Amino acid sequence: MKKTIIIILTVIAFIMGFSILYFSVSTEQKTSAINQANQQTNMKQNWESKIDEQVNVTITVTPVDFSPQSKQWKFNIVMDTHSIELDHDLTKSTVLVDDNGKEYKPMAWEGSEAGGHHREGVLVFNAIQPMPKSVEIKIKDIGSIPERSFKWDLK
């Protein structure tokens, strides 16, 4: 009888020890994954909006994601005016410029159609590799301004 109780207690202790070890490793992995996701989210949220207000046209550019893991870099663009038609094709009038002066054309515009006094959407570029020290969005010929510039330091 004593032998049976000792075996049962040994088995219970083994199962409890295994469970504690298994769940603590699992919790550490989950915590690590959550922390990594939070860091990536914080990285995405920390990009400052840049605003250009000239000749009655306000343009706000906000990076959506510059992370090294991204295959595409996206910029939220908002344009407001009460004086001109916003009928520009942003895929033709916008470039992304790296810290070496190399220009990159956008792949797509995901937003409102040309025209009107308010436009909003996302301008999509291929990610620049290797990661530059800074990037600049240049938008040309909106509201008789030859070029508007929006710059971010990445490192």
ZALUM-140282 format. One record per residue: residue number from 1; chain; x, z, y of N, C-alpha, C, O in turn. Coordinates in steps of 0.2 Angstrom, whole numbers, plus 5000, padded with zeros to 4 digits. Atoms other than C-alpha are relative to their C-alpha. Layout:
N
{NUM, "A", {X, Z, Y}, {X, Z, Y}, {X, Z, Y}, {X, Z, Y}}
...
END
This chain:
155
{1, "A", {5004, 5000, 4994}, {5000, 5000, 5000}, {5004, 5000, 5006}, {5003, 4996, 5011}}
{2, "A", {4995, 4999, 4995}, {5014, 5005, 5012}, {5004, 4993, 5001}, {5004, 4991, 5007}}
{3, "A", {4996, 5006, 5000}, {5023, 4989, 5008}, {4995, 4994, 5003}, {4998, 4990, 5007}}
{4, "A", {5005, 5005, 4997}, {5007, 4978, 5012}, {4999, 5001, 5008}, {4999, 4997, 5011}}
{5, "A", {5001, 4999, 4993}, {5005, 4987, 5029}, {5006, 4998, 5004}, {5006, 4995, 5009}}
{6, "A", {4994, 5002, 4997}, {5023, 4984, 5033}, {5001, 4992, 5001}, {5003, 4990, 5006}}
{7, "A", {5000, 5007, 5000}, {5022, 4966, 5029}, {4995, 4997, 5005}, {4996, 4992, 5009}}
{8, "A", {5005, 5002, 4995}, {5006, 4964, 5039}, {5002, 5001, 5007}, {5002, 4997, 5011}}
{9, "A", {4997, 4998, 4993}, {5014, 4973, 5054}, {5005, 4995, 5002}, {5006, 4993, 5008}}
{10, "A", {4995, 5004, 4998}, {5029, 4962, 5053}, {4998, 4993, 5001}, {5000, 4990, 5006}}
{11, "A", {5003, 5006, 4999}, {5019, 4946, 5052}, {4996, 5000, 5007}, {4997, 4995, 5011}}
{12, "A", {5004, 4999, 4994}, {5008, 4952, 5067}, {5006, 5000, 5006}, {5005, 4997, 5011}}
{13, "A", {4995, 5000, 4995}, {5024, 4956, 5077}, {5004, 4993, 5001}, {5005, 4991, 5006}}
{14, "A", {4997, 5007, 4999}, {5032, 4939, 5073}, {4995, 4995, 5004}, {4997, 4992, 5008}}
{15, "A", {5005, 5004, 4997}, {5016, 4930, 5078}, {4999, 5002, 5008}, {4999, 4997, 5012}}
{16, "A", {5000, 4998, 4993}, {5015, 4940, 5094}, {5006, 4998, 5004}, {5006, 4996, 5010}}
{17, "A", {4994, 5002, 4997}, {5033, 4937, 5098}, {5001, 4993, 5001}, {5003, 4990, 5007}}
{18, "A", {5001, 5008, 4999}, {5031, 4918, 5095}, {4996, 4998, 5006}, {4997, 4994, 5010}}
{19, "A", {5005, 5001, 4995}, {5016, 4918, 5106}, {5002, 5001, 5007}, {5001, 4997, 5011}}
{20, "A", {4997, 4998, 4994}, {5024, 4927, 5120}, {5005, 4995, 5002}, {5005, 4992, 5008}}
{21, "A", {4995, 5005, 4999}, {5039, 4915, 5119}, {4997, 4993, 5002}, {4999, 4990, 5007}}
{22, "A", {5003, 5007, 4999}, {5029, 4899, 5118}, {4996, 5000, 5007}, {4997, 4995, 5010}}
{23, "A", {5004, 5000, 4994}, {5017, 4904, 5132}, {5004, 5001, 5007}, {5003, 4998, 5012}}
{24, "A", {4996, 4999, 4994}, {5031, 4909, 5144}, {5004, 4994, 5002}, {5004, 4992, 5007}}
{25, "A", {4997, 5006, 4998}, {5040, 4893, 5142}, {4995, 4995, 5002}, {4997, 4991, 5007}}
{26, "A", {5005, 5005, 4998}, {5024, 4883, 5144}, {4998, 5001, 5007}, {4997, 4997, 5011}}
{27, "A", {5002, 4998, 4993}, {5020, 4893, 5160}, {5006, 4998, 5005}, {5005, 4995, 5010}}
{28, "A", {4994, 5002, 4995}, {5038, 4890, 5167}, {5000, 4992, 5001}, {5001, 4990, 5006}}
{29, "A", {5000, 5007, 5000}, {5036, 4871, 5163}, {4994, 4998, 5005}, {4995, 4994, 5009}}
{30, "A", {5005, 5001, 4995}, {5019, 4871, 5172}, {5002, 5001, 5007}, {5000, 4998, 5012}}
{31, "A", {4998, 4998, 4993}, {5026, 4880, 5187}, {5005, 4996, 5003}, {5004, 4994, 5009}}
{32, "A", {4995, 5004, 4998}, {5040, 4869, 5188}, {4997, 4993, 5002}, {4999, 4990, 5007}}
{33, "A", {5003, 5007, 4998}, {5029, 4853, 5188}, {4996, 5001, 5006}, {4995, 4997, 5010}}
{34, "A", {5004, 4999, 4994}, {5017, 4861, 5201}, {5005, 5000, 5006}, {5003, 4997, 5011}}
{35, "A", {4995, 5000, 4994}, {5032, 4865, 5212}, {5003, 4993, 5002}, {5003, 4992, 5008}}
{36, "A", {4997, 5007, 4999}, {5039, 4847, 5210}, {4994, 4996, 5004}, {4996, 4993, 5009}}
{37, "A", {5005, 5004, 4996}, {5022, 4840, 5215}, {4999, 5002, 5007}, {4997, 4998, 5011}}
{38, "A", {5001, 4997, 4993}, {5020, 4852, 5230}, {5006, 4997, 5004}, {5004, 4996, 5010}}
{39, "A", {4995, 5003, 4996}, {5037, 4846, 5236}, {4999, 4993, 5002}, {5000, 4991, 5008}}
{40, "A", {5001, 5007, 4998}, {5033, 4828, 5235}, {4994, 4999, 5004}, {4994, 4995, 5009}}
{41, "A", {5006, 5000, 4996}, {5016, 4831, 5243}, {5002, 5002, 5007}, {5001, 4999, 5012}}
{42, "A", {4997, 4998, 4994}, {5025, 4841, 5257}, {5004, 4995, 5003}, {5004, 4994, 5009}}
{43, "A", {4996, 5005, 4997}, {5037, 4827, 5259}, {4996, 4994, 5003}, {4998, 4992, 5008}}
{44, "A", {5004, 5006, 4998}, {5023, 4814, 5261}, {4996, 5003, 5007}, {4995, 4999, 5011}}
{45, "A", {5004, 4997, 4994}, {5014, 4826, 5274}, {5004, 5001, 5006}, {5001, 5002, 5011}}
{46, "A", {4996, 4998, 4994}, {5029, 4829, 5285}, {5002, 4995, 5004}, {5005, 4996, 5009}}
{47, "A", {4999, 5006, 4996}, {5030, 4812, 5292}, {4996, 5000, 5007}, {4990, 5000, 5006}}
{48, "A", {5003, 5000, 4993}, {5026, 4812, 5311}, {4997, 4993, 5002}, {5000, 4988, 5001}}
{49, "A", {5003, 5006, 4998}, {5014, 4800, 5318}, {5004, 4998, 5007}, {5006, 5003, 5011}}
{50, "A", {4997, 5003, 4994}, {5022, 4789, 5332}, {4994, 4997, 5004}, {4991, 4993, 5001}}
{51, "A", {5005, 5003, 4995}, {5011, 4784, 5347}, {5003, 4996, 5005}, {5008, 4998, 5009}}
{52, "A", {4998, 5004, 4994}, {5013, 4770, 5359}, {4994, 4998, 5004}, {4989, 4995, 5001}}
{53, "A", {5006, 5001, 4995}, {5001, 4769, 5374}, {5003, 4996, 5006}, {5005, 4998, 5011}}
{54, "A", {4998, 5004, 4994}, {5005, 4754, 5385}, {4994, 4994, 5001}, {4991, 4992, 4996}}
{55, "A", {5004, 5006, 4998}, {4994, 4741, 5394}, {4993, 5001, 4997}, {4990, 4996, 4994}}
{56, "A", {5007, 4998, 5002}, {4977, 4750, 5389}, {4999, 4999, 4992}, {4994, 4998, 4990}}
{57, "A", {5001, 5000, 5007}, {4981, 4748, 5370}, {5004, 5006, 4997}, {5010, 5007, 4999}}
{58, "A", {4996, 4995, 5003}, {4986, 4763, 5360}, {5001, 4998, 4992}, {4996, 4997, 4989}}
{59, "A", {4999, 5001, 5007}, {4994, 4761, 5343}, {5004, 5006, 4997}, {5008, 5009, 5000}}
{60, "A", {4997, 4994, 5004}, {4998, 4775, 5331}, {5002, 4998, 4993}, {4998, 4995, 4990}}
{61, "A", {4997, 5001, 5006}, {5009, 4773, 5316}, {5002, 5006, 4996}, {5006, 5010, 4999}}
{62, "A", {4998, 4994, 5004}, {5010, 4786, 5302}, {5002, 4998, 4993}, {4998, 4995, 4990}}
{63, "A", {4997, 5002, 5007}, {5021, 4784, 5287}, {4995, 5004, 4995}, {4994, 5010, 4996}}
{64, "A", {5004, 4996, 5005}, {5011, 4788, 5271}, {5005, 5002, 4995}, {5004, 5008, 4992}}
{65, "A", {4995, 4998, 5005}, {5026, 4788, 5259}, {5006, 4997, 5001}, {5007, 4991, 5001}}
{66, "A", {4994, 5003, 4999}, {5044, 4786, 5261}, {5005, 5003, 4994}, {5011, 5002, 4994}}
{67, "A", {4996, 4996, 5006}, {5049, 4795, 5244}, {5004, 4995, 4996}, {5002, 4989, 4996}}
{68, "A", {4995, 5005, 5004}, {5064, 4787, 5234}, {4996, 4997, 4994}, {4998, 4992, 4992}}
{69, "A", {5003, 5002, 5006}, {5052, 4786, 5219}, {4995, 4994, 5001}, {4993, 4991, 4997}}
{70, "A", {5005, 5005, 4998}, {5040, 4774, 5228}, {5002, 4993, 5000}, {5008, 4992, 5002}}
{71, "A", {4998, 5007, 5000}, {5040, 4756, 5225}, {4998, 4996, 5006}, {5000, 4991, 5008}}
{72, "A", {5003, 5002, 4993}, {5030, 4753, 5241}, {5000, 5005, 5005}, {4999, 5011, 5003}}
{73, "A", {5001, 4995, 4994}, {5031, 4761, 5258}, {4994, 4998, 5004}, {4993, 4992, 5005}}
{74, "A", {5006, 5001, 4996}, {5015, 4762, 5267}, {4999, 5004, 5006}, {5002, 5009, 5007}}
{75, "A", {5001, 4997, 4993}, {5011, 4765, 5285}, {4993, 4999, 5002}, {4990, 4994, 5002}}
{76, "A", {5007, 5001, 4997}, {4994, 4769, 5292}, {5001, 4998, 5007}, {5004, 5001, 5011}}
{77, "A", {5000, 5003, 4993}, {4991, 4759, 5308}, {4993, 5001, 5003}, {4988, 4999, 5000}}
{78, "A", {5007, 5000, 4996}, {4977, 4763, 5321}, {5001, 4997, 5006}, {5006, 4999, 5010}}
{79, "A", {4999, 5003, 4993}, {4975, 4752, 5336}, {4993, 5001, 5004}, {4988, 5000, 5001}}
{80, "A", {5006, 4999, 4996}, {4962, 4756, 5350}, {5001, 4997, 5007}, {5007, 4998, 5010}}
{81, "A", {5000, 5003, 4993}, {4958, 4747, 5366}, {4993, 4999, 5003}, {4988, 4999, 4999}}
{82, "A", {5007, 5002, 4997}, {4944, 4743, 5378}, {5001, 4994, 5004}, {4996, 4992, 5008}}
{83, "A", {4999, 5006, 4996}, {4952, 4728, 5386}, {5002, 4993, 4997}, {5001, 4988, 5000}}
{84, "A", {4998, 5006, 5003}, {4958, 4715, 5374}, {4997, 5000, 4993}, {4995, 5005, 4990}}
{85, "A", {5002, 5001, 5007}, {4953, 4708, 5357}, {5006, 5002, 4995}, {5012, 4999, 4997}}
{86, "A", {4995, 4999, 5004}, {4964, 4715, 5343}, {5000, 4995, 4994}, {4998, 4997, 4988}}
{87, "A", {5001, 5005, 5005}, {4965, 4699, 5333}, {5007, 4998, 4997}, {5007, 4992, 4995}}
{88, "A", {4993, 5002, 5002}, {4983, 4699, 5328}, {5001, 5001, 4992}, {4998, 5006, 4990}}
{89, "A", {4998, 5000, 5007}, {4989, 4696, 5310}, {5006, 5005, 5000}, {5012, 5002, 5001}}
{90, "A", {4994, 4995, 5000}, {5000, 4712, 5308}, {5005, 4998, 4994}, {5011, 5000, 4995}}
{91, "A", {4995, 5002, 5005}, {5008, 4704, 5292}, {5005, 4995, 5003}, {5011, 4994, 5001}}
{92, "A", {4995, 5005, 4997}, {5016, 4691, 5304}, {5003, 5003, 5006}, {5008, 5001, 5008}}
{93, "A", {4997, 4997, 4994}, {5019, 4702, 5320}, {5004, 5006, 4999}, {5006, 5009, 5004}}
{94, "A", {4997, 4994, 5002}, {5026, 4717, 5311}, {5006, 4999, 4995}, {5006, 4995, 4991}}
{95, "A", {4995, 5000, 5005}, {5043, 4720, 5303}, {5002, 5008, 4999}, {5001, 5012, 5004}}
{96, "A", {4996, 4993, 5002}, {5052, 4736, 5295}, {5007, 4998, 5001}, {5010, 4994, 4998}}
{97, "A", {4993, 5001, 4999}, {5070, 4737, 5301}, {5004, 5007, 4997}, {5002, 5012, 4999}}
{98, "A", {4996, 4994, 5002}, {5083, 4748, 5292}, {5005, 5002, 5005}, {5006, 4998, 5010}}
{99, "A", {4994, 4998, 4995}, {5098, 4757, 5300}, {5005, 4995, 5000}, {5009, 4996, 5005}}
{100, "A", {4995, 5005, 4999}, {5109, 4742, 5297}, {4997, 4994, 5004}, {5000, 4989, 5005}}
{101, "A", {5003, 5005, 4996}, {5097, 4731, 5307}, {4996, 4994, 4996}, {4994, 4989, 4998}}
{102, "A", {5003, 5005, 5004}, {5090, 4721, 5292}, {4992, 5001, 5000}, {4990, 5006, 5000}}
{103, "A", {5007, 5000, 4999}, {5072, 4716, 5294}, {4996, 4998, 4993}, {4999, 4994, 4989}}
{104, "A", {5004, 5001, 5006}, {5058, 4717, 5280}, {4993, 4998, 5002}, {4990, 5002, 5007}}
{105, "A", {5007, 5002, 4999}, {5041, 4708, 5281}, {4996, 5004, 4996}, {4997, 5006, 4990}}
{106, "A", {5005, 4997, 5005}, {5026, 4717, 5275}, {4997, 4996, 4995}, {4997, 4990, 4995}}
{107, "A", {5003, 5004, 5005}, {5018, 4712, 5259}, {4993, 4999, 5001}, {4990, 4994, 4999}}
{108, "A", {5007, 5000, 4999}, {5000, 4716, 5264}, {4998, 5004, 5005}, {5001, 5009, 5007}}
{109, "A", {5004, 4996, 4996}, {4988, 4723, 5276}, {4993, 5002, 4997}, {4990, 4997, 4994}}
{110, "A", {5006, 4997, 5004}, {4974, 4734, 5268}, {4996, 5003, 5006}, {4997, 5010, 5006}}
{111, "A", {5004, 4997, 4995}, {4962, 4737, 5282}, {4995, 4995, 5003}, {4993, 4990, 5001}}
{112, "A", {5005, 5004, 4996}, {4950, 4730, 5295}, {5002, 4993, 5002}, {5008, 4992, 5003}}
{113, "A", {4999, 5007, 4998}, {4948, 4712, 5299}, {5003, 5000, 5007}, {5001, 5004, 5011}}
{114, "A", {4998, 5001, 4993}, {4956, 4705, 5315}, {4994, 4999, 5004}, {4989, 4997, 5003}}
{115, "A", {5005, 5001, 4994}, {4946, 4706, 5331}, {4997, 5007, 5001}, {4998, 5012, 4998}}
{116, "A", {5003, 4994, 4998}, {4937, 4720, 5340}, {5004, 5004, 5004}, {5010, 5002, 5006}}
{117, "A", {4996, 4995, 4996}, {4943, 4735, 5350}, {5003, 5006, 4996}, {5006, 5010, 4999}}
{118, "A", {4998, 4995, 5005}, {4947, 4746, 5335}, {5002, 4997, 4994}, {4998, 4994, 4990}}
{119, "A", {4998, 5002, 5006}, {4957, 4742, 5320}, {5004, 5006, 4996}, {5008, 5009, 5000}}
{120, "A", {4996, 4995, 5004}, {4964, 4753, 5306}, {5001, 4998, 4993}, {4997, 4994, 4990}}
{121, "A", {4999, 5002, 5006}, {4972, 4750, 5290}, {5007, 5003, 4998}, {5010, 5007, 5001}}
{122, "A", {4994, 4998, 5003}, {4988, 4752, 5279}, {5004, 4994, 5000}, {5002, 4989, 4997}}
{123, "A", {4995, 5006, 5001}, {5003, 4740, 5281}, {5005, 5002, 4994}, {5008, 5008, 4994}}
{124, "A", {4997, 4999, 5006}, {5012, 4739, 5264}, {5007, 4996, 5000}, {5007, 4990, 5001}}
{125, "A", {4993, 5003, 5001}, {5031, 4735, 5262}, {5003, 5002, 4994}, {5001, 5007, 4991}}
{126, "A", {4996, 4998, 5006}, {5042, 4735, 5247}, {5005, 5005, 5003}, {5008, 5005, 5008}}
{127, "A", {4995, 4994, 4998}, {5053, 4751, 5247}, {5007, 4997, 5001}, {5009, 4992, 4997}}
{128, "A", {4993, 5002, 4998}, {5071, 4749, 5254}, {5004, 5004, 4995}, {5004, 5010, 4995}}
{129, "A", {4996, 4997, 5005}, {5084, 4752, 5241}, {5007, 4997, 5002}, {5008, 4991, 5003}}
{130, "A", {5000, 4993, 5001}, {5096, 4761, 5243}, {4997, 5003, 5007}, {4996, 4999, 5011}}
{131, "A", {5004, 4997, 4994}, {5087, 4773, 5255}, {5004, 5000, 5006}, {5010, 5003, 5006}}
{132, "A", {4996, 5000, 4993}, {5092, 4770, 5273}, {5000, 5007, 5003}, {4996, 5011, 5002}}
{133, "A", {5000, 4993, 4996}, {5096, 4784, 5285}, {4994, 5000, 5005}, {4992, 5005, 5007}}
{134, "A", {5006, 5000, 4995}, {5082, 4778, 5297}, {4996, 4993, 4999}, {4999, 4989, 4996}}
{135, "A", {5004, 5006, 5000}, {5068, 4765, 5298}, {4996, 5000, 5006}, {4995, 5005, 5009}}
{136, "A", {5004, 5001, 4994}, {5059, 4757, 5312}, {4995, 4995, 4999}, {4996, 4990, 4996}}
{137, "A", {5006, 5005, 5000}, {5042, 4748, 5313}, {5000, 4997, 5007}, {5000, 5000, 5012}}
{138, "A", {5001, 5004, 4994}, {5042, 4734, 5326}, {4994, 4996, 5000}, {4993, 4992, 4995}}
{139, "A", {5007, 5004, 5000}, {5025, 4727, 5331}, {5001, 4995, 5007}, {5002, 4998, 5012}}
{140, "A", {4999, 5005, 4994}, {5026, 4711, 5343}, {4994, 4998, 5003}, {4989, 4997, 4999}}
{141, "A", {5005, 5004, 4996}, {5015, 4704, 5356}, {4993, 5003, 5000}, {4988, 4999, 4999}}
{142, "A", {5007, 4997, 4999}, {5000, 4716, 5357}, {4999, 5003, 5007}, {5003, 5007, 5009}}
{143, "A", {5001, 4998, 4993}, {4993, 4718, 5374}, {5005, 4998, 5005}, {5007, 5002, 5009}}
{144, "A", {4995, 5002, 4995}, {5006, 4708, 5383}, {5007, 5004, 5000}, {5011, 5003, 5004}}
{145, "A", {4994, 4996, 5001}, {5020, 4720, 5377}, {5004, 4996, 4995}, {5002, 4995, 4989}}
{146, "A", {4996, 5004, 5004}, {5034, 4710, 5369}, {5001, 5003, 4993}, {5001, 5000, 4988}}
{147, "A", {4999, 4997, 5006}, {5038, 4723, 5356}, {4999, 5008, 5001}, {5001, 5011, 5006}}
{148, "A", {5001, 4993, 5000}, {5033, 4741, 5352}, {5004, 5002, 4994}, {5004, 4999, 4989}}
{149, "A", {4995, 4997, 5005}, {5045, 4752, 5342}, {4998, 5007, 4998}, {4996, 5011, 5002}}
{150, "A", {5002, 4993, 5003}, {5041, 4767, 5330}, {5006, 5001, 4995}, {5007, 4998, 4990}}
{151, "A", {4994, 4999, 5004}, {5056, 4775, 5322}, {5000, 5007, 4997}, {4998, 5012, 5000}}
{152, "A", {5000, 4993, 5004}, {5059, 4789, 5309}, {5007, 5000, 4997}, {5010, 4996, 4994}}
{153, "A", {4994, 4998, 5003}, {5075, 4797, 5303}, {4998, 5002, 4993}, {4994, 5007, 4992}}
{154, "A", {5002, 4998, 5007}, {5075, 4799, 5284}, {5005, 5005, 4997}, {5003, 5008, 4992}}
{155, "A", {4995, 4995, 5002}, {5091, 4809, 5281}, {5002, 5005, 5005}, {5006, 5009, 5003}}
END
